[in-house]
């Protein structure tokens, strides 16, 4: 899990945006793992809710946030 988080954090911005557009499920897993690592139950639940109910919109939000801010729209840990 730590390896996955570090790998995703170290990817170039272009690759992160491409993942957000075409394979957004990777970012759902990233959010959940990051919350799990921080042992934050509320953020884990929110990660699942975000995936289930906002999955249709999240790829656009993720791509824009990654392109502009170089990080996901998520809670800081």
N, C-alpha and C positions, 0 to 999 in steps of 0.2 A: 504494500500500500504506500509506504514512504517513497519507494522507488518510482511508482507511478506518478505521485504528486511532484516529485523532483523532476522527472522526465517532462511532464507537462509544463512545469514552470520554466524549464530551460529551452523550450522550443522557440524557434524564431517566430516573430509576430505574424508573418505571412502564413506560416503553417497553422498557427492557432486560428486565424480567421478562416482558412480553408476548412479546418475541422469544424468550426462553428457553423459554416454554411452547409457542408455536406454530411458530416458525421457528428451531429450535435449531441448524440447520446454519450459521447466521450466526456463532454462537459457536465452532464448530469452525474455521471459516475465520479468525476473529479470533485464536484461540489459535495457529494455525499461522503466520499472518502476524507476530504479535508475537514468536514464537520465531525466525522467519526474520530479522526485523529485528535481533534481538539476536545473530544468527549462532550460535545454540545448536542444534547438530545433535541432541543427545539430546532436547531439548524438542520439536523438530520431529517426531521419531519418536514420542515419547510423545503428541503431539497427534493424530497419525494413529491410533495404537493406541487412544487414548481414544475417538476417533470411531467406529472400527470395532467395538471390543469392548464399550464401555460406552455406546454411543449410546442404547440403550433406557432407561438409567437417568440419563443426564447431564442431560436436560431438567429432571428434578425437582431434582437437586443444583444446577444452574445457577439455577433459579428461586428456590430457598431461599437460596442464597448471595447472590444479587443483592438479594433483598428484605431480608435481615438485615444483611449486611456492605457492600452496595453495590459489590461487586466479585466477580469470578469466582473459583472455586476453581482456582487455577493458580499457577505459579511466579512469584515476584516478579523483576522485571528492572529 
